[in-house]
């Protein structure tokens, strides 16, 4: 980034969203928060999403359905897409359950257990996309079994 004239600004993981928005505002820029609407970036009912691609790959390997689909937690967008797709096609995937694998102290877990909860994460992961420091709006707890 710096090689191309950009500037790296470091912030505590619990403040990255606020700091990014402030920097954009200070410089008359636009904060591109790709995680807020991550589950809406593709048409999960259509044929051009990760869920459809996975199903096609399984069918090429003669796997018609599965008892479980297991995905990483990430931002919640992938689990939302796959979970919605499974429920959209009950005639094919009615028995398939969705498992979301996540690190300890996962901020989304509270929301999964209690959809009305406002989770607070005190120990976010240093790995991008794992152990989010906030509950991302893209996570849809109702599609997880």
C-alpha positions in Angstrom: 0.0 0.0 0.0 2.7 2.5 1.0 4.7 1.7 -2.2 1.7 2.9 -4.2 1.2 6.1 -2.1 -1.2 4.7 0.4 -0.9 5.0 4.2 -1.2 2.1 6.7 -3.0 3.1 9.9 -2.9 0.7 12.8 -5.7 0.5 15.4 -6.7 -2.0 18.1 -8.8 -4.7 16.7 -11.8 -3.6 18.7 -11.6 -0.1 17.0 -10.9 -1.0 13.4 -14.4 -0.3 12.1 -14.7 3.1 13.8 -11.2 4.1 12.8 -11.7 3.2 9.2 -14.9 5.2 9.1 -13.2 8.2 10.8 -10.3 8.2 8.3 -12.7 8.1 5.4 -14.7 11.0 6.8 -11.5 13.1 7.5 -10.4 12.7 3.9 -13.8 13.0 2.2 -13.5 9.4 1.3 -15.8 6.4 1.4 -15.4 3.5 3.9 -16.0 0.3 2.0 -17.2 -2.1 4.7 -17.5 -5.3 2.7 -18.6 -7.3 5.7 -21.8 -5.4 6.6 -23.7 -6.8 3.6 -21.6 -9.9 2.9 -24.5 -12.3 2.9 -26.3 -10.1 0.3 -23.5 -9.9 -2.3 -24.8 -12.8 -4.3 -28.2 -14.2 -5.1 -28.3 -17.3 -2.9 -31.3 -18.5 -4.8 -29.5 -18.3 -8.1 -26.9 -20.4 -9.8 -23.9 -18.2 -9.3 -22.9 -18.6 -5.6 -20.7 -20.7 -3.5 -23.6 -23.0 -2.4 -24.5 -23.9 -6.0 -20.9 -24.4 -6.8 -20.4 -26.8 -3.9 -23.5 -28.8 -4.9 -22.3 -29.1 -8.5 -18.9 -30.4 -7.3 -20.6 -32.9 -5.0 -22.9 -34.1 -7.8 -19.9 -34.6 -10.2 -18.5 -36.9 -7.5 -21.9 -38.7 -7.3 -22.8 -37.3 -3.9 -26.5 -36.3 -4.0 -26.9 -34.9 -0.5 -25.1 -34.8 2.8 -26.2 -35.0 6.4 -24.0 -32.0 7.3 -22.5 -29.0 5.6 -19.6 -27.6 7.6 -18.2 -24.1 7.0 -15.8 -21.8 8.8 -17.2 -18.9 10.8 -15.5 -16.0 8.9 -17.8 -13.1 8.5 -21.0 -15.1 8.4 -21.6 -14.5 4.7 -20.6 -18.0 3.6 -22.7 -19.8 6.2 -25.7 -17.5 5.4 -25.4 -18.3 1.7 -25.1 -22.0 2.2 -27.7 -22.2 4.9 -30.3 -20.2 2.9 -29.6 -22.3 -0.2 -30.1 -25.6 1.8 -33.4 -24.3 3.1 -34.5 -22.9 -0.3 -34.2 -26.3 -1.9 -35.8 -28.6 0.7 -36.7 -31.2 -1.9 -33.0 -31.8 -2.4 -31.4 -30.8 0.9 -34.2 -31.1 3.4 -32.1 -33.4 5.7 -28.9 -31.4 5.5 -27.8 -29.5 8.6 -25.4 -26.6 8.7 -22.5 -26.5 11.2 -20.4 -23.4 11.6 -16.9 -24.1 12.9 -15.5 -21.2 15.0 -12.7 -20.4 17.3 -13.1 -20.1 21.1 -14.8 -16.9 22.4 -16.4 -16.5 19.0 -18.5 -13.3 19.0 -21.2 -14.8 16.9 -21.9 -17.7 19.3 -23.9 -15.6 21.7 -26.0 -14.4 18.8 -26.6 -18.0 17.7 -27.7 -19.0 21.2 -29.8 -15.9 21.8 -30.7 -13.9 18.6 -31.6 -10.9 20.7 -28.2 -10.7 22.4 -25.8 -8.0 21.7 -22.5 -9.9 22.0 -19.3 -8.3 23.2 -16.0 -9.8 22.2 -13.0 -9.1 24.3 -10.5 -11.5 22.5 -10.7 -11.2 18.7 -8.4 -13.4 16.7 -5.4 -11.9 14.9 -6.3 -14.0 11.8 -8.3 -12.2 9.1 -11.9 -13.5 8.9 -11.6 -15.6 12.0 -12.8 -14.5 15.4 -14.5 -11.3 14.4 -14.2 -8.4 16.9 -17.9 -7.6 16.4 -21.1 -9.4 15.4 -21.2 -8.9 11.6 -24.6 -8.2 10.2 -24.0 -10.8 7.5 -24.3 -13.7 10.1 -27.8 -15.3 10.0 -28.1 -17.5 13.1 -31.4 -19.0 12.0 -29.8 -21.0 9.2 -27.4 -22.8 11.5 -28.6 -26.1 13.0 
